[in-house]
Amino acid sequence: MKIAVPRERRAHERRVAATPDTVKKYLSLGFEVVIEAGAGLESQVSDELYRSAGATIESDLAKLYQGADVVLKVQRPLTAAEGELDELALIPKGALLVATLAPFNAPESVAAYAAAGITALALEFVPRISRAQSMDVLSSQSNLAGYRAVLDAAYEYDRAMPMMMTAAGTVAPAKVMVLGAGVAGLQAIATAKRLGAIVSATDVRPAAKEQVESLGGRFVMVDSEETREAETAGGYAKEMSEDFKRQQAELVAATIKTQDIVICTALIPGRKAPILVNDEMVASMRPGSVIIDLAVEQGGNCSASRPGEVVNVAGVKVVGHFNVPSRLAADASALYAKNLLNYLTPLVKAEEGEAGSLVLDFDDEILAASTLTHDGQVVHAAFSLQQVGQ
């Protein structure tokens, strides 16, 4: 069995889908691992490190993909309509493509995978159940994004974060508010507290209150009957009613005007990010304040944020960096690659004394939830169930 790991070619992507440690594990499972030359350089992994782990380095893309049983990527492959290189056309028919495929952002790509005859596995659709925790790419990457968001805020903020008592006077601690207490938000709370800030947070899920307070943050939320059912079975926040949004916006607005830093992390899978900080709220913050919008690539939680830009609105800096996990490429790659390994390992079956093979059991809830296409058909319930071309 052959695993191909190409270099990521989408803009702002510095991660790689395999590390020397996971290469060794794949070899022990019976795979041959071929990695494109230079694939790991932006994640601090040289070709020589891959070679030392047992991988083959290949600069010819045709040879890289030829005979591949599995293609590991971070982001979905480029198509002919997106760039000079058609990565999708290089993937052999019948191969497994395993990546964060973002099908809601590019629904046309799902039909393209089926037409190409590949089995497309979207890692972000892995269900949040106990035995899948080690495969959860959303959590591993969001955790780093929440950490980096605070560092980016500290960089843009022109004051100190902790209280400092000196002979020349006292520096007041920064006040940080985190919108959304999921994985990214909780890590942002923990990081801001470690830097000495006074932290508050809000979320639509009542269960988040205990988590926020356990990290030393103050929880801010509208208490209503609706919030008691604000979490999906998968642990994600639900879309809330317009009345709740109005009440929450009023509470957030009253809190935000007293804050120095606001970190926005609220996302709803498959939906445009909700606007939580409007223009009026931005205007209410004092000059020198900072807003970090981690949801900017899905429309943004802040009305003033712009993808890839630091916008200055009357002295308030609104930061919308692309692909925040990729800003910590080495650690993000290490965690992502381990998620991939943990996802693939249960699919390898071997009889005693024989080479292993990939066995896809679509009755397994993890595989069923994450498979977009198989045998020329779109099989995921969120998309068309009809065979391509019919």
N, C-alpha and C positions, 0 to 999 in steps of 0.2 A: 504494500500500500504506500502510495506517495502523497506527501503533503507539500503543497507549494505555498510559499509566503512571499507575495510581491511587496514592493515598496509602495507606500501610500502616496497617491498623486493628487488628492483633493487639496484645495487651498486650506491653509492654516492647520494642516494635520501633520504632527511630528511623531505620532506614536507608531508602534510596530506590533504585529500580532503574535510574535514568538520571541522568546528570550533564550539564552543558552541553557538555562535550567529546564525550560519546557521542552527544548529540543532533545535533551537527554532522556526525558520521560517518554517522549514520542518514540524515540529509538527503542526504548525498552519494551514498548507496546508492539513493536514490529513494523513501524513506519520508516520509510525513507523520507528525510526532510531536505527540501531544496529551497534556498532562500535567495531572493534577488540581491545582487551586489549592491551594497549601500543602503539596504532596507532599514537597518537599525542605527545608522549614524546619528540621526537627530534624537535618538533615545539613548545615546551614549553606549551603543553596542556595535563594536567593529566587526567586520567580516571575519577577522582572525579569531575573535571570541566564538563566533558561530562555528567556524571550522574546528576549533578545539573541542567543541561540544559534540561534534560528529556530523554537522550539517554540510551539505554541498552548496557552494556559492555559485550562482549562475547569472551572467550578465545578459544572456540571450533570452528574451521573453518567450519566444516560441518554445525553446527547450525547457524553460521554467515550468510552463503550463502543460507541456506535452505529457500525456499519461497520468496527470494528477487525479487522484481519487478524492482529495480534499483540498480546497483553497481557503486559507485563513486570511482574513482581512480585518481591518478596524472599521472602515466605512465601506459603503456599497461601491461596486466597481463602476468606473466611468463607462459611458456608452458613446456611440459614434456622434450623437447629438450634443454631447457635453464637452468634448475635447478632441485633440488630435489622435489620442489612443483609445481604441475601443477595447477596454479590458474585458467586458462581458463576452465578446466574441472569441476571446482567447481561452475561456474556461471550457474544458472538454464536456461534451454531452454526458450526462449521468453522474457528473462529479457533485460533491457536496460543497456548497458555498456557505461558509460560516462567518458572520460579521454582524455588526449593528447596522441593519439595512435601512432603517428609517422609512418604512413603506408608506406611512401616512403622509410624509413630506414629498414622496415621489411615487404615488400609486401606480403610475404607468410602468414603473420598473418591475412590479410583481408579474404582470403579464409577460414582460420581456424575459424574466427568469424561466417562466413556464415554456415559452416559445423556444428558448435555448436548450430545453431539456435538462436543466440542472435542478438539484434539490437545494432550495434556498432556505437557510435556517437563520432566523432573526433573533439574535441573542437578547435583545431588549424585551422580547415577549416571554422570556422564561418566567414562569409563575413564581410568586413570592411564597414558597412553601419551604418547610424546614430542610428537606434534603436537597433543595436547589440553592441554598444560601451561598455556597461556594462558587456558584455559576453566575451570580447576579452582577452583571456588568454595570447596570444602572447604579447600584449601590456603591460599588468599588470606585467608579469614576466620579459620582456625585460627592462622595466623601472627600476626595481630593479637590474638587471644584469649590466646596464650601470652605476648605482650608485656604485655598489660593485667593478666594474672594476677599477674605479678611486681610491678607498680605497686600493685595492690590489696593484695598481701601486705605490701609496704613500708609502706603506709598503716596497716594494722592492727597491724603489728609495732611495739612500743613501744621499740625500740632502733635503733641505726644499722645499716646493711647492711655498709659496708666497715670494714676495720681503720683505726683512727685513733690515731696516736701523738701525745700532747699533753704539755705540761708537767705537767698534772694527773694523767696516767696514760694507759694504753692501753685503747682500746675494741676488743674482739675482733670479728672479722668474723662475720656471720651464716652459719649453715650451712643450705644449702637443698638439699632432695632433690626431684627431679622424677620422678614416676611416669608412664612412657610417653614414649618419645622419638620421637614422630611430629613433624609440622610444629609443632604447638603446643608440645610438650615441648622441641624443639630451640631454638625462639625463647625459651622461658622460661629455658633454660640460658644462652643468649647474653646475655639481658637481666640475669639475676642476676649473671653474671660481670662485666658492665659496671658494675654497681652495687657490685662489690667483694666479693661473697659467695663462700664456699667451696661448690662445687656438686658434687653426686653425682646420678646418674640410673639408672633401671632400665627395662628393656624386655624383652619375651619374644623379640625378634628379634636374633640375633647381629650382623646387619649394622649395628644401631644403635650398637654399641660404638665403632667407628671414628668415627662422626659425633659421638657424645658427647665422646670424647676430643679430637677436633679443635677443639672449642669450649672446652676446658679443664676439662671435667667428669670425674669419676671414675665408671666404669661398674660397676654392681652387678647381677649376674645369676646365677641358677642355671645351671650349664653341664651340659646333658644332651643326649641324642640327640633328644629332642622339640623342643628349641629350634632345632635345625638346619632344621626344617621348619615354623617358627612364623609364616611370612609367606605370605600369599596371592599369587597371580599379580598382583593389582592393587596390591600394596604395603601391604596392611592386615594387622594382627595377627590370628591365628587364635584361636579358643577353645581353651584348653589343658586338659589332663587334670586330674582332681582331685588326683592325686599331685603334679604339677608345681605346682599352685596352693598346695598345702600347703608344699612346699619353698620356693617363692618368698615365701610369707607369712612363714615363719620368718626368712628372710634380711632381708626388708623390716622386720620387727618389730625385729630386732637393730639395724638401721641407724637407724630412725626415732626411737628413744628418745634419740639423740644430736643430733637435728636441731632447728633453730629454726623452719624454714618447710618445709612439704611442699606441693607443687603437683601435683594429680592431673589427668591428661589422657587416661587410657586409655579408649578407646571402640572397640567392635566394631560395624561398620555393621549395622543391622537387629536388634541384640540389646541387651538390658539391659546397662548398664555393669557391669563386674565390681567386686565389693567388694575393694579392696586395702588399705584402712585400717579395721580393725575397732575396736570400742569399747575393747578392751584396749590396742591400739596408741595410741589417742588418750590414754588414761589414763597411758601411759608417758611422754608428752612433758611437758616442764616448763611451768609456768604462764607465760603470755606468748607461747607458741608459736602459730603460725598455720598452718591448713590451708586451701588454696584448692581447691575441687572444681569443675573445669570440666565434669565429666560429670554434674552434679547434675540436669539436666533429663532425663537418660536413666537415672535411678535412683541415680546417684552412685557414685563410687569410695570414698567414706568413709561408713561406716554412720551417722555422726552428722550428716551434712550435711542441710540442708532447703532446698528451692528458694526462692530469693528472700530468704533469711535469713542473718544472722550469728549463729551459735549459740555460746554460751559454755559449754564443758564443763570444769568445774574449772579455769578460767583459760586453757584452750586455745580460741582462736577458730577456728571452722569456718565458712568463707565459701562460700555457694552462690548467687552472683549469677545472675539470669536473663540469657540472651542477651548474653554478654560481648562479642562483636564489635560489638554495637550500642552499647556503652559508648564506642566510638571511631567514632561514626556517620559522621563526615565522610570519614575515610580508608577505613572499611569500605565505604561506599557507592561511593566512587571505584573501588576495586578490584573490587567486585562488578559494578558497571555495565560495567567493561571486560571482565570475564569474559563477561558477557551479549553484548556487542558481538562478541567474538571467536567466540562460539558461533554467532551468527546470520549473521555475514558470509559464511561459506562456503555458506549456504543460498540466498543471493541470486544468481540467474543472470540475465544480460542479454546479448542479442544486440547487436551494434554498431548504434548509432543507435536502439535501442528501450529502453523502460522495463524495469527489472528486475522479476523475479517470484520468489516463494519456491518452491524445488524441494526436496522431501523425498526423499532417497535412503536408503531404509531398509536398503540393503545396506552403507551406510557404518557402521563399527563404533561411531562416536561417537553418531550419531543412533539406531541400533538399541538401544544400551545405555541411552539416556536417555529413550526414548519409553515412556510409560505407556499412553496410549490414542490411538486414531486411527480415524476413520470408525465411531464407535459401538462399538468393540471395545476390550477390555483386551488389549494386545499384549505387555506386558512379561512375561518368563519367570518372574519372581519372584511373579507374581500369576496370576489366572485368565486362560486363553487363550480362554475362551468368550465369545460375544457377550452383552452385557448383555440380560437378560430371558429367556435360554434356560436 
